[in-house]
Amino acid sequence: MTVPGAIPDPVPEPLAGAASDLPAGRVPGTGPGPMPVSRAYGHCEHVVRTRARNFAYGIRLLPPPKRRALSTVYALARRIDDVGDEAGPVAERLERLEQERRRLRALTALPESPGPGLTAIGPVPADVTADPVMVALGDAAARFPLPLEAFEELIDGCAADVAGARYRCHDDLVGYCRQVAGSIGRLSLGVFGLAGGALASDGARVLRRAAGRADALGVALQLTNILRDLREDRCADRIYLPADDLRRFGCTLGLDARGSFTDPPERLAGLIRFEAARALGWYAEGMRLIPLLDRRSAACTAAMAGIYRRLLGRIAADPARVLAGRLSLAPWVKAMVAARALTGAAQGPPPQGEPR
């Protein structure tokens, strides 16, 4: 599984002065005292710059406070996802996921912060204060209405990856996608907020509608990830496409000694196009979130979704390419999509209640 917006790269080089034996997530040079929030955010933004080659195109369009908060959401999601993707004993990886859950629960159990950072809210477990991602997340959660429980859904989805779960039908797969990607959509919505006019009439109802659309967009992105990574995942003994769909198209996703699919290419192409069409339906619902957002949040969302939807179009147009290996867009194409998203947000009429 891959966090939406990410391309799994080699683990980035440590920050300057880093020691390889530091605890996971520890920023070097901070000493035993409280970690400065600015340094914690800096670590999260470093993770985005080095690991999130798709996500970064959208996040750059946000104002600094939202950009920092969303970088923090990504950094924790990336760390959790890495546990699900890496090799190693199943029991050890499941325990590492539970460690992330315990740190998250320690953070969410703290009283609401009256100010930035974790130092203002009383005793905090050492493995939280020493963790730049948790320090930044604590600050972000004090500034934005982040549904932190959504991270536990992500942990559950990654635990299913570690356990080698497979899916019988599309609804089962969608449930998994909601855990690992819909959760990130809802967390992102907590950072974005809604445009003033969108909340003018019935705020609670509009928020529920927006959360559902953010969830749907996350499902669309994850379905795209699954198709993009089809061969890579299969070589790692992971199959996400539903068993019902495989039977429908007469496919097994078997591999030969060279790691190539043994199913007839025309059957695989039909399967991929079928799954791509389903994903487009989720995009249609998820993109309805954009009019509810303020301009820069709308531009960020449109850029990230636009990059992935364009990638999905390439996959559907030429399934053979994704069957042979990972398919990606050129950087200039991603930059063009992001620029169009920003231009579209700037030219569109402001939502009701938002000043020009």
Disulfide bonds with the S-S distance in Angstrom:
none
